Amino acid sequence: MVSLKKIVLKISQRHPRPTASALRAATAPPTSGSPFINNSQGASAAVAELSDALGTVFDQIDLDEDGNNQIHAWLDRLDQEASQYGNSQLKDEYYSDWECSREKAQLVSVAWHCAKTVYETSFPSGSVRIGSWMLESGDYTTPSTDGTRKAVSFSRASPVEQGTPDKDLPLLVIAIRGSASAVDHMVNANYEPQNADDFIDLSRLTPENSTGLQAHSGFLNSAKALDNTVSHRMNEFIRLNRSRFYHILFTGHSAGGAVASLLFLRYLAQGSIYPSTRFSCITFGAPPVVTFPLLESPTIDASSGVCLNFINEFDPVTRADGAYKHCLVDLIHSMYNQQPSLSRSETSSTTVDSFTTDDSEKIWKGTDWPVLPSFYSHVGPRIVLLLRAKSSLKETCLRLRAVEVPRSDFDRLLFCRVAVHRRVCYEERVGLIAQGEFNEKTGWNDTILI
């Protein structure tokens, strides 16, 4: 049976201009205001723009052969092309190790467990021990058929030894599922900015900032669709626990992390409604989602927990927005000896060299592929997880490093290795953090590797 993907690509090859025109025609302003229509039109606009940008590149793919194998080979070739440039890999020697306590690592491990299991079609029930906590699976809400409301799970953590004081407990973990269907990807492709002032009270987060906040339309629509369900579960958790303090953690992998970030911002800004609640947000492989940086400190303050974005080195999803798409299109053009839309000799604000500092200029300048500054930003700092060869007296093996990378440097990176976005890759690296086997440590006994 011929796949739908192959049929669509064949149509794009044989009739690229009519297809793009038809897609653009579908982006006329909606009359209903429906999030589904908004998402579908935004996705159509993105596909139309991409179709025009790629032009004859589709002609290089023989769709009468095995399409999946060719696409994988094509992605590998794109990664190899990117690897020729200096900004395809983080120069980690210029960054300090990320500071992480055993308690924070346990919180990260719990966040990952929930972000991973929310993908499971048969959501697990019962309890699992993670460190000194017992994590109990709670409610699970299925996604809507149009992809706007994503799947979400609610789990509760309590101490293994009752009566043991712990500032992170009682804890409710709200995990948003990432992309698992075609309609999910349609939501992701709707990356046009949308005003978020009616959803997030920015004045409570940055009183000195008078600029209106905008967010990725698809993810903002999803966050709004989940708002009532999430607020109901939060209020129920607070009512049942009757504690002096509460801790609520938002988490998610990929697009789920982006939606989790927006929900986190919404409730963090409602401090007067939740005066005894600490909010945290930990994402894995999430794309940027808001139009300017917020909460860049790993620990926001004593009352609000932590905010962290874990990013595997080379993961392109963590760079994904419209600006980065243009960068990749130009890289694809170069693979086929076609003229890029952005001249590499151009010295405008869109090139890498134009926004270097004195310190970073000697690090980045000279061999980089020009990368457009990201239009969107993550919520909170970026902790990049990378594997580096480490030699000892007995062997040479890969060891995990975790470093915090400022946005100005992260925006210069050319990540193209799709495989590292997989959950199994994040599972491996979060597991090492949970065991304390990172940043030249063998474990939580703080022994330095030699």
C-alpha positions, 0 to 999 in steps of 0.5 A: 500500500502506498503511504499518505506521506509518499503521495503528498511528496509526489504531489509536491514534486510534480505540482510544487507551485499549485500545491503551495498556492492551494496551501496558502489559500487555506490560510485565510482568516477563520470565521469561527475562531476555533483553535483547530481551524487556527492550527490547521491554517497555521500548519498549512501556511508553514508547509506552503512556505517550506514548499516554496523554499525547498523548490526543486530539492524534492526532485532529489528524492526517488519516491518509487523507492523505499521512502522511509529509508531515503528520508532517514538517509537524507536526514543523516546526510543533513547531519553530516553536512552540518557537522562540517561547521564549528557551531554544530557542536557545543564548545563545552570547554568554555562552560562551567558544570551545572550544579546539581544536588542529589535532591534536585536530581531526584526531582529531575528523575521523577519529572522524566518518569512522568514525561515518559509514561504519559506517552504510553497508550495504556497508562500505568497504575500503581506506585513506583519508588524513585529515590526516597519517594513513592510516585503514585499514578493518578488520573490520565486525560486522553487527547482530543481528536483534533490534537488541540488538547494534549494527553495529560497525567497527574501523579503524586509523590510522597516520602517512602518513610512517612514523617520524614520532612522534605521541602519538595513534598507533597508533590503533584506532577502534571505531565503533558504528552508530546507529539504522538499523532499527525494532528499533534504535528499540525499543532506544532507547525502552527508556529505563528506568534499569538498574544498571550496576555489574556493567559499569562499575567506578565506583570506579576513575573516581570513588573518592569517589562511593559512589552506584551508577551507572545507565544507559539500559537499551536502550543498556546492553544493547547495550554488554554485547552488544558487550563480547566482540567489542570486547575481542577486537579490542582485545587483537588490536590490542595484540598485533599492534602491539607498541608501548609505547603504544596509543590506542583511540577509541570513537565513534558518531553518535546512539544509536551514540554512547551505546553507545560512551560506555558501552563507553569507560567500561567499559574506561577503568575497567579501567586495570590490565588495559590499563596502556599504553592511552589511551582516548578517546571522541568522539560526535556527536548522542548522547543522554545515557546515565548517571545522573550526570555523569562526566569533565566535563573535555575532557581526562581526563588525560595517559594517557586521551586526550579525551572529547567530545560534539559536539552540533548546536544544536537537535538534540532527540536530544541531549536525549532521555530520559523527562524531556524527552519530557514537556516536548515532550508539554506543548509539543504540548498547547500547540499544540492549546490543551490543558492541559499536564501541567506547569503553567508557573506551577509553582515546583517543582524541575521548572521552569527558573526553580527551578534558575537561579544568580545569573549565569544567572538574568538570561540565562534567566528570563522567556521560557522554556518550562519544561524538566524537568532531564535524568534522564541525562547525557552522558559528558564535556563537551558541545561545541555547534556553532552557525551564526551570521551573520558580516558582513565588508566583502564579505558576510554569511554563516554561520560556525561557532562551537563552545562548551562548555556546562555541563550546568546550562545545557544542561538548560534548552534546548528543542531541537526541530529534527529535521533538524539531527540528520541525518548530513549536518549533522554532516558539514558542521560537522565538516568546518569544524572539520577545516579550522580554519574555526570560532570566527572563524578562516579556517583553521589559520593562525589568521587572525581573520575581520573 
